[in-house]
């Protein structure tokens, strides 16, 4: 790295973009130099010297090394491609686009630039409860996974009170694609790829042309079953993932977030017991600090500086997770017919 720091531009300077900048600027070799957002009525320079623009075209005229993208689903692939074609390393928030074909188009451009890194923000992989659960699963201490059950839900306020997220044209999908994609990604992280899907998709409450509830049963290559419920009618925000293994169980409850609305982040560890009352030994670990955003960004920066590959959130991860989301959509024949969902395979 010739210069002292990597010059970072942020496309989309809302809640997520501003939070990303907080941790970008904490890294000793990253520095935000420019941002863009349609909320800016004119181009100007902030008091700290960061230049602000109205659109990403103006932003990309800046001399940059890295582009962070926190834009709506319909813009994310377009701007990711533009960043790669400008010779920039790119970090893009999830979901990577509206459809599987969006991701494939990005990957085709990525292949033309093998010296550039592309990473997607599957942030939940970096939460301490998730990392510890994965470590325990990989250790073999609790045997083999039998099944998984996951619920991830939020209230109507976010994101289905209106706006672009409530429109298929701009979002591509509803609560499953917007939020449930994190749970889908974690289930893939724990089990690998799923080969069979049964589902029921509904928009019967909010009546937008995207789903407000998705219910799925998925079977992986080893015959293990994962049950998923992604909901926009969960009036109390909830994150829960249960992993049952041959010698015990792991339960992840709550996830630390900016809103703090999902409660404490906990990992419950239980050991298999033959007692009539079930498990008689379990431990609960509570995590009070969320370092996931920092760790995710710093891993990306270190990969750029050291010339390493992306560990988590690669374009391959993004593609396979998007395929599984669309397998869930496609598996409901009524939903498939109503919205002309094509097979992702």
GUVEX-710884 format. One record per residue (C-alpha): residue number from 1; residue in one letter; x, y, z. Coordinates in steps of 0.02 Angstrom, whole numbers. Each point is the difference from the previous one (the first is absolute). Layout:
+-----+------+--------+--------+--------+
| seq | type |   east |  north |     up |
+-----+------+--------+--------+--------+
| NUM |    A |      X |      Y |      Z |
...
+-----+------+--------+--------+--------+
This chain:
+-----+------+--------+--------+--------+
| seq | type |   east |  north |     up |
+-----+------+--------+--------+--------+
|   1 |    X |      0 |      0 |      0 |
|   2 |    X |     90 |    156 |    -61 |
|   3 |    X |   -102 |    128 |     95 |
|   4 |    X |    -29 |     10 |    186 |
|   5 |    X |   -185 |    -39 |    -12 |
|   6 |    X |   -133 |    -67 |   -119 |
|   7 |    X |   -119 |    136 |    -60 |
|   8 |    X |   -180 |    -52 |     31 |
|   9 |    X |   -160 |     62 |    -82 |
|  10 |    X |   -171 |    -42 |     71 |
|  11 |    X |   -148 |    -10 |   -119 |
|  12 |    X |   -156 |     21 |    106 |
|  13 |    X |     27 |    104 |    155 |
|  14 |    X |   -154 |    -41 |    103 |
|  15 |    X |     -8 |    -96 |    164 |
|  16 |    X |    105 |   -146 |    -63 |
|  17 |    X |    124 |    104 |    -98 |
|  18 |    X |     36 |    116 |    145 |
|  19 |    X |     22 |   -147 |    117 |
|  20 |    X |    119 |    -84 |   -123 |
|  21 |    X |    103 |    158 |     -5 |
|  22 |    X |     20 |     -3 |    189 |
|  23 |    X |     95 |   -164 |    -11 |
|  24 |    X |     85 |     35 |   -166 |
|  25 |    X |     86 |    152 |     75 |
|  26 |    X |     54 |    -99 |    154 |
|  27 |    X |    111 |   -110 |   -108 |
|  28 |    X |    178 |     68 |     -9 |
|  29 |    X |     10 |    -24 |   -189 |
|  30 |    X |   -175 |     55 |    -53 |
|  31 |    X |    -62 |    178 |    -21 |
|  32 |    X |   -168 |     60 |    -62 |
|  33 |    X |     30 |    139 |   -126 |
|  34 |    X |   -169 |     15 |    -87 |
|  35 |    X |   -182 |    -53 |     15 |
|  36 |    X |   -159 |     16 |   -102 |
|  37 |    X |   -184 |     -2 |     41 |
|  38 |    X |   -155 |     68 |    -83 |
|  39 |    X |    -42 |     94 |    161 |
|  40 |    X |    137 |    124 |    -44 |
|  41 |    X |    -74 |    142 |   -102 |
|  42 |    X |    169 |     57 |    -64 |
|  43 |    X |    182 |    -53 |      1 |
|  44 |    X |    101 |     68 |    145 |
|  45 |    X |    145 |    -36 |    117 |
|  46 |    X |    -37 |    -52 |    178 |
|  47 |    X |     90 |     87 |    145 |
|  48 |    X |    115 |   -151 |     16 |
|  49 |    X |     52 |     13 |   -183 |
|  50 |    X |   -107 |   -144 |    -67 |
|  51 |    X |    -80 |     46 |   -166 |
|  52 |    X |   -187 |    -32 |    -21 |
|  53 |    X |    -89 |    -31 |   -166 |
|  54 |    X |   -178 |    -32 |    -55 |
|  55 |    X |     31 |   -158 |   -103 |
|  56 |    X |    124 |   -140 |    -24 |
|  57 |    X |     56 |     61 |   -172 |
|  58 |    X |     72 |    156 |     82 |
|  59 |    X |     74 |   -104 |    141 |
|  60 |    X |     93 |   -113 |   -121 |
|  61 |    X |     87 |    150 |    -77 |
|  62 |    X |     96 |     12 |    164 |
|  63 |    X |    171 |    -87 |     13 |
|  64 |    X |    -51 |   -151 |    105 |
|  65 |    X |     69 |   -170 |     45 |
|  66 |    X |   -151 |    -78 |     84 |
|  67 |    X |   -188 |     21 |    -23 |
|  68 |    X |   -128 |    -41 |    134 |
|  69 |    X |   -179 |    -17 |    -63 |
|  70 |    X |   -152 |     26 |    112 |
|  71 |    X |   -133 |     27 |   -133 |
|  72 |    X |   -172 |    -75 |    -38 |
|  73 |    X |     -6 |   -172 |    -80 |
|  74 |    X |    -38 |     64 |   -174 |
|  75 |    X |    157 |    108 |     -1 |
|  76 |    X |    123 |   -115 |     89 |
|  77 |    X |     51 |   -109 |   -151 |
|  78 |    X |     15 |    148 |   -117 |
|  79 |    X |    113 |     96 |    119 |
|  80 |    X |    101 |   -155 |     45 |
|  81 |    X |     38 |    -27 |   -183 |
|  82 |    X |     43 |    184 |    -24 |
|  83 |    X |    120 |     -8 |    147 |
|  84 |    X |     89 |   -155 |    -65 |
|  85 |    X |     15 |     76 |   -173 |
|  86 |    X |     80 |    154 |     79 |
|  87 |    X |    132 |   -114 |     76 |
|  88 |    X |    -65 |      7 |    179 |
|  89 |    X |    -15 |   -132 |    134 |
|  90 |    X |   -185 |     -9 |     46 |
|  91 |    X |    -96 |    -36 |    159 |
|  92 |    X |   -188 |    -12 |    -29 |
|  93 |    X |   -138 |    -23 |    127 |
|  94 |    X |   -119 |   -146 |    -12 |
|  95 |    X |   -104 |    -45 |    -96 |
|  96 |    X |    116 |      5 |   -150 |
|  97 |    X |   -144 |     45 |   -115 |
|  98 |    X |   -181 |    -37 |    -39 |
|  99 |    X |     25 |   -166 |    -88 |
| 100 |    X |    123 |   -141 |    -29 |
| 101 |    X |     35 |     68 |   -174 |
| 102 |    X |     53 |    165 |     80 |
| 103 |    X |    137 |    -92 |     94 |
| 104 |    X |     54 |    -99 |   -152 |
| 105 |    X |     24 |    161 |    -99 |
| 106 |    X |    111 |     69 |    137 |
| 107 |    X |    103 |   -160 |      5 |
| 108 |    X |     30 |      8 |   -187 |
| 109 |    X |     78 |    172 |     24 |
| 110 |    X |     94 |    -56 |    155 |
| 111 |    X |     84 |   -138 |   -102 |
| 112 |    X |     74 |    132 |   -114 |
| 113 |    X |     86 |     82 |    150 |
| 114 |    X |     86 |   -140 |     97 |
| 115 |    X |    111 |    124 |     91 |
| 116 |    X |   -151 |     83 |     83 |
| 117 |    X |    -93 |    -61 |    154 |
| 118 |    X |   -190 |     -5 |     13 |
| 119 |    X |    -82 |    -31 |    167 |
| 120 |    X |   -183 |     -2 |     54 |
| 121 |    X |    -62 |     53 |    171 |
| 122 |    X |    -66 |   -160 |     78 |
| 123 |    X |     31 |     81 |    167 |
| 124 |    X |    -79 |   -133 |    112 |
| 125 |    X |    146 |   -117 |    -32 |
| 126 |    X |    107 |    119 |    104 |
| 127 |    X |   -108 |      1 |    157 |
| 128 |    X |     86 |    -82 |    148 |
| 129 |    X |   -144 |   -119 |     37 |
| 130 |    X |      3 |    -63 |   -180 |
| 131 |    X |    189 |    -19 |     -4 |
| 132 |    X |      0 |    -97 |    163 |
| 133 |    X |   -143 |   -112 |    -59 |
| 134 |    X |     96 |    -37 |   -161 |
| 135 |    X |    158 |    -38 |     99 |
| 136 |    X |    -94 |   -124 |    110 |
| 137 |    X |    -81 |    -84 |   -150 |
| 138 |    X |    166 |    -15 |    -91 |
| 139 |    X |     84 |    -70 |    156 |
| 140 |    X |   -111 |   -155 |     -5 |
| 141 |    X |    -26 |     14 |    188 |
| 142 |    X |   -189 |    -10 |    -20 |
| 143 |    X |     -2 |   -128 |   -139 |
| 144 |    X |    -89 |     25 |   -165 |
| 145 |    X |   -140 |    122 |    -42 |
| 146 |    X |   -173 |    -81 |     -2 |
| 147 |    X |   -106 |    152 |    -45 |
| 148 |    X |    -17 |    189 |     11 |
| 149 |    X |   -146 |    116 |     39 |
| 150 |    X |     10 |    185 |    -33 |
| 151 |    X |   -117 |    149 |     24 |
| 152 |    X |     46 |    175 |    -54 |
| 153 |    X |   -134 |    132 |      6 |
| 154 |    X |    -37 |    183 |     21 |
| 155 |    X |   -150 |    115 |     12 |
| 156 |    X |    -89 |     96 |   -138 |
| 157 |    X |    101 |    159 |     27 |
| 158 |    X |    155 |    -66 |    -86 |
| 159 |    X |     -4 |    -32 |   -144 |
| 160 |    X |   -181 |    -25 |    -53 |
| 161 |    X |    -87 |    163 |     43 |
| 162 |    X |     35 |     52 |   -179 |
| 163 |    X |    144 |     68 |   -101 |
| 164 |    X |    110 |    -94 |   -124 |
| 165 |    X |     11 |   -157 |    109 |
| 166 |    X |   -187 |    -29 |    -22 |
| 167 |    X |     14 |     -5 |   -191 |
| 168 |    X |     58 |   -153 |    -97 |
| 169 |    X |     63 |    114 |   -139 |
| 170 |    X |    129 |     79 |    114 |
| 171 |    X |     27 |   -130 |    136 |
| 172 |    X |    -18 |   -165 |    -94 |
| 173 |    X |    -74 |    -83 |    154 |
| 174 |    X |    -67 |     35 |    173 |
| 175 |    X |     48 |    -48 |    177 |
| 176 |    X |     90 |   -160 |    -52 |
| 177 |    X |    115 |     89 |   -121 |
| 178 |    X |     19 |    155 |    109 |
| 179 |    X |     30 |    -78 |    170 |
| 180 |    X |    -27 |   -188 |     -5 |
| 181 |    X |    148 |    -14 |   -118 |
| 182 |    X |    110 |     12 |    155 |
| 183 |    X |    -82 |   -157 |     73 |
| 184 |    X |     13 |    -89 |   -167 |
| 185 |    X |    184 |     43 |     -5 |
| 186 |    X |     30 |    -64 |    177 |
| 187 |    X |    -88 |   -164 |    -37 |
| 188 |    X |    114 |    -22 |   -150 |
| 189 |    X |    149 |     43 |    110 |
| 190 |    X |    -45 |   -136 |    125 |
| 191 |    X |    -61 |   -136 |   -119 |
| 192 |    X |     65 |     34 |   -174 |
| 193 |    X |   -112 |     -4 |   -152 |
| 194 |    X |   -184 |    -47 |      1 |
| 195 |    X |    -65 |   -105 |   -143 |
| 196 |    X |   -187 |     -8 |     31 |
| 197 |    X |   -122 |    135 |     54 |
| 198 |    X |   -184 |      6 |     48 |
| 199 |    X |    -78 |    168 |     37 |
| 200 |    X |   -151 |    110 |     25 |
| 201 |    X |     15 |    185 |    -42 |
| 202 |    X |   -131 |    127 |     50 |
| 203 |    X |    -39 |    185 |    -18 |
| 204 |    X |   -174 |    -17 |     74 |
| 205 |    X |     23 |    129 |    138 |
| 206 |    X |     86 |    152 |    -77 |
| 207 |    X |    -60 |    -38 |   -177 |
| 208 |    X |    156 |     67 |    -86 |
| 209 |    X |     65 |    -93 |   -151 |
| 210 |    X |    142 |    -68 |    108 |
| 211 |    X |    -15 |   -127 |    139 |
| 212 |    X |    -34 |     42 |    182 |
| 213 |    X |     26 |   -181 |     57 |
| 214 |    X |    103 |   -144 |    -67 |
| 215 |    X |     -6 |   -177 |     73 |
| 216 |    X |    127 |   -127 |    -63 |
| 217 |    X |     58 |   -179 |     28 |
| 218 |    X |    170 |    -36 |    -76 |
| 219 |    X |     98 |   -163 |    -13 |
| 220 |    X |    188 |      0 |    -21 |
| 221 |    X |    117 |   -123 |    -85 |
| 222 |    X |     10 |   -105 |    160 |
| 223 |    X |   -190 |     -8 |     22 |
| 224 |    X |     -5 |    125 |    142 |
| 225 |    X |   -151 |    115 |     10 |
| 226 |    X |     -3 |    187 |     31 |
| 227 |    X |   -162 |     90 |     42 |
| 228 |    X |    -10 |    187 |    -34 |
| 229 |    X |   -129 |    133 |     36 |
| 230 |    X |     37 |    175 |    -64 |
| 231 |    X |   -133 |    124 |     54 |
| 232 |    X |    -55 |    181 |    -16 |
| 233 |    X |   -144 |    -29 |    120 |
| 234 |    X |    107 |    -42 |    152 |
| 235 |    X |    -58 |    145 |    106 |
| 236 |    X |    144 |    -22 |    121 |
| 237 |    X |    165 |    -10 |    -96 |
| 238 |    X |     72 |   -174 |     15 |
| 239 |    X |    154 |    -98 |    -47 |
| 240 |    X |     10 |   -183 |     49 |
| 241 |    X |    102 |   -143 |    -72 |
| 242 |    X |      0 |   -174 |     78 |
| 243 |    X |    126 |   -131 |    -51 |
| 244 |    X |    -34 |   -177 |     62 |
| 245 |    X |    147 |   -119 |     -2 |
| 246 |    X |     25 |   -183 |     44 |
| 247 |    X |     86 |     44 |    166 |
| 248 |    X |    -84 |    163 |     48 |
| 249 |    X |    -74 |    161 |    -65 |
| 250 |    X |     44 |    182 |    -35 |
| 251 |    X |   -127 |    141 |      8 |
| 252 |    X |     35 |    175 |    -62 |
| 253 |    X |   -121 |    130 |     68 |
| 254 |    X |      1 |    184 |    -41 |
| 255 |    X |    124 |     93 |   -108 |
| 256 |    X |     87 |    162 |     45 |
| 257 |    X |    -50 |    137 |   -122 |
| 258 |    X |     -2 |    188 |    -13 |
| 259 |    X |   -182 |      7 |     54 |
| 260 |    X |     28 |   -118 |    149 |
| 261 |    X |   -175 |    -66 |    -37 |
| 262 |    X |     45 |   -185 |    -11 |
| 263 |    X |     49 |    -11 |    184 |
| 264 |    X |    158 |    -70 |     74 |
| 265 |    X |    108 |   -110 |   -107 |
| 266 |    X |     15 |   -170 |     83 |
| 267 |    X |     67 |   -172 |    -38 |
| 268 |    X |    -75 |   -144 |    100 |
| 269 |    X |    101 |   -161 |      0 |
| 270 |    X |    -82 |   -162 |     58 |
| 271 |    X |     66 |   -176 |     18 |
| 272 |    X |    -97 |   -156 |    -47 |
| 273 |    X |    -72 |    -87 |    153 |
| 274 |    X |   -102 |   -158 |     16 |
| 275 |    X |    -96 |     67 |    150 |
| 276 |    X |   -190 |     -2 |    -15 |
| 277 |    X |     -8 |    189 |     17 |
| 278 |    X |    123 |     26 |   -143 |
| 279 |    X |    162 |     97 |     13 |
| 280 |    X |     59 |     29 |    177 |
| 281 |    X |    157 |     96 |    -46 |
| 282 |    X |     10 |    158 |   -102 |
| 283 |    X |     98 |    162 |     -5 |
| 284 |    X |    -52 |    172 |    -61 |
| 285 |    X |    123 |    127 |    -70 |
| 286 |    X |    -54 |    181 |    -22 |
| 287 |    X |     88 |    118 |   -119 |
| 288 |    X |     -7 |    184 |     44 |
| 289 |    X |    108 |     78 |   -135 |
| 290 |    X |    -27 |     -6 |   -188 |
| 291 |    X |    165 |     -2 |    -93 |
| 292 |    X |    -71 |    -80 |   -157 |
| 293 |    X |      4 |    156 |   -109 |
| 294 |    X |    178 |     40 |     50 |
| 295 |    X |     62 |   -178 |    -24 |
| 296 |    X |    -86 |    -18 |   -168 |
| 297 |    X |     75 |    161 |    -69 |
| 298 |    X |    172 |    -31 |     72 |
| 299 |    X |      5 |   -176 |    -74 |
| 300 |    X |    -40 |     76 |   -170 |
| 301 |    X |    134 |    134 |     18 |
| 302 |    X |    131 |   -126 |     56 |
| 303 |    X |    -40 |   -112 |   -148 |
| 304 |    X |     30 |    147 |   -118 |
| 305 |    X |    163 |     50 |     84 |
| 306 |    X |     69 |   -177 |     13 |
| 307 |    X |    -64 |    -60 |   -168 |
| 308 |    X |   -108 |   -136 |     76 |
| 309 |    X |   -166 |    -74 |    -55 |
| 310 |    X |   -169 |     43 |     76 |
| 311 |    X |    -39 |   -118 |    145 |
| 312 |    X |   -185 |     38 |     25 |
| 313 |    X |   -122 |     89 |   -114 |
| 314 |    X |     83 |    -40 |   -165 |
| 315 |    X |    -98 |     14 |   -162 |
| 316 |    X |    -17 |   -190 |      5 |
| 317 |    X |    -81 |     13 |    173 |
| 318 |    X |   -114 |    136 |    -65 |
| 319 |    X |    -51 |   -102 |   -152 |
| 320 |    X |    -36 |   -160 |     96 |
| 321 |    X |    -98 |     91 |    134 |
| 322 |    X |   -102 |     93 |   -131 |
| 323 |    X |    -33 |   -164 |    -90 |
| 324 |    X |    -67 |    -75 |    161 |
| 325 |    X |   -112 |    151 |     32 |
| 326 |    X |    -71 |    -21 |   -175 |
| 327 |    X |    -20 |   -188 |     23 |
| 328 |    X |   -112 |     44 |    148 |
| 329 |    X |   -101 |    119 |   -109 |
| 330 |    X |     -8 |   -125 |   -143 |
| 331 |    X |    -54 |   -146 |    111 |
| 332 |    X |   -171 |     78 |     32 |
| 333 |    X |    -97 |    -33 |   -162 |
| 334 |    X |   -127 |    137 |     31 |
| 335 |    X |    133 |    130 |     35 |
| 336 |    X |    103 |    -59 |   -147 |
| 337 |    X |   -149 |     19 |   -117 |
| 338 |    X |    -62 |    165 |     70 |
| 339 |    X |    169 |     88 |    -15 |
| 340 |    X |     77 |   -100 |   -143 |
| 341 |    X |    144 |    -61 |    107 |
| 342 |    X |    130 |    -92 |   -104 |
| 343 |    X |    102 |   -146 |     64 |
| 344 |    X |    168 |     61 |     64 |
| 345 |    X |     87 |   -159 |    -60 |
+-----+------+--------+--------+--------+
